[in-house]
């Protein structure tokens, strides 16, 4: 059996490069040839596609081929159900409106309205013609609701009506995409052939393929559609938020496959049922479907926790028996450089997100002229959703033959099934993701102790990281026979001088991170592969930071295990862990680090691990490998520490007369303001720690633990409110009114701080208890000053909060911080 830790490159199927009209088969390990000194230094952005300025006749010929549909461009013999024909939208609308669940909902709503009118005296039961009037009134209401549903359906559904349109759309989108990503789209030939085989079988069984990609860019929508079109697969209907449905572009996308849904459904049960009806209709008809498992785009570079909205509709279609089965295909989309990262930085630093509009879309220079490398799309092996449900039931009931409807209708069981489904998809996406050269460079630059790195050292560390990625079962974008130095130069060109700087006039080219915040996006693309090692290394830091000899830095196995458990629970919403459980994961990680000569394990006479310390080889190497793992996770530890410290300020002042409820969004913003203050004054090591998404995840984790109580109202005009739970609220000094640095919350902060990177002003808790707490209180006091008296929660909101807390109490059996 091959050694699973063997870091030698593995053989893999060739890649297909889709660039303009050309589909090129590259051998395993292909990378574009290095440019010659004498040749043109800039490669044509859309190779194989004519430009109007340089070759107008050839350009017009290519356009006419797409519009007329010559050869493969005709898109006549794709695999899948019929789409792009006149009358498609009318047929789909009629099918959605006639679904039994929608008609049943309309009848129920009509009956409720009749009951209200009877109560208000608009319908008199004593009237001799009451029955006729009631029937007539109900018919009018149902007709009105049907008309409303028809309008909502028309606004929502994708309108695959015209083959000439989709041919032209393909040409236009390919032109735009390959102007930005000049090296095209790369897919695995093995995965594509497997997907076509699955699609052929699904077509015969009239089953849908549900593509579930990760989401990092708006380009994600386009790349998968281009792949399906070029390789002869039926285009999927793509779930899209109605924030993208702005004039001109919205209609274009809808006719190319987008379905528009509201960002929030609220309590609109008719609209909820309508969406379910549309999804049922698509899956019953065997139409391909696509939605992003994370909901919105990841602004941090790593996978976000799954969003369960659309996934719950899909699951309900199967569990209810309305749909027999459907095929799930997780998809990973990776970029050399993501177009929107600069905008993401602004959003993560608290700048309000700009509403999408046509002017910004057309003026985006990044779409028109930048050279951003290539897009890598990978398809996990598709699997049956019905079989997945049966397998999950078999694990608990031992009855795998059919779906136990009574059991799955239990809300707790259904919720568990939904969560398992969501995290399985994320795990599958991670399993097929390709690590791009830019991610390797970004990771190396942000995991060094020095200001910069020489060219030779950068090459060595990138090669080391590539080997580590492969040994962990990950994939590295093919380097082929090109030297690593050439691949690095290509990656540096794509990242640009705004992200990575070059120090001139030195004996060796020396590179440094210019924009660490933006570069962290690319570092986070690799962290999922090393999260177990990072947790162990950060937990060992309790002792390693003491310095001294090996014995002084050695940590007992029990102490290590406790800190790893604590950090694992702290980051439960941030990272996806291996599924074997803490004990097995810890054991495997320690063995792996020992084999890599990063740590040495002390064992008793029976072979049990009793202590863990740094290996002598790692000390001689200057701790570079151990530090690498710590640097990966330290920004996240900083963010959690920052979030917890900011909570200290939410203890009501002595003179405060209110009930303690504060605006939840303003509380999170105050955490960010505190972080910026601490960073610039030297009490925070990483500016990435103040990013909005990581702090938001930390806040959600504190809510899960019951540290913070968040009350949400059914009234959309009332913003969510938050306050500290009574047993987590720190005390104040009766004389001075200052927060006393002790108690449950303070101990929690100290526990996080044990694994936090040391540096200026951070060697003990004294700083936190003086200057940091002073800043925390100053910022938080503004929140209390702007909150007047009681919040006067409605009885309905109080009941909602009580139910929420009851559900949280039911989860007490889970591991807690």
Order of alpha helices (4+ residues) and beta strands (2+ residues): beta-beta-alpha-alpha-alpha-alpha-alpha-beta-alpha-beta-alpha-beta-alpha-beta-alpha-beta-alpha-beta-alpha-alpha-alpha-beta-beta-alpha-alpha-alpha-beta-alpha-beta-alpha-beta-alpha-beta-beta-alpha-alpha-alpha-beta-alpha-alpha-beta-beta-alpha-alpha-beta-alpha-alpha-beta-beta-alpha-alpha-alpha
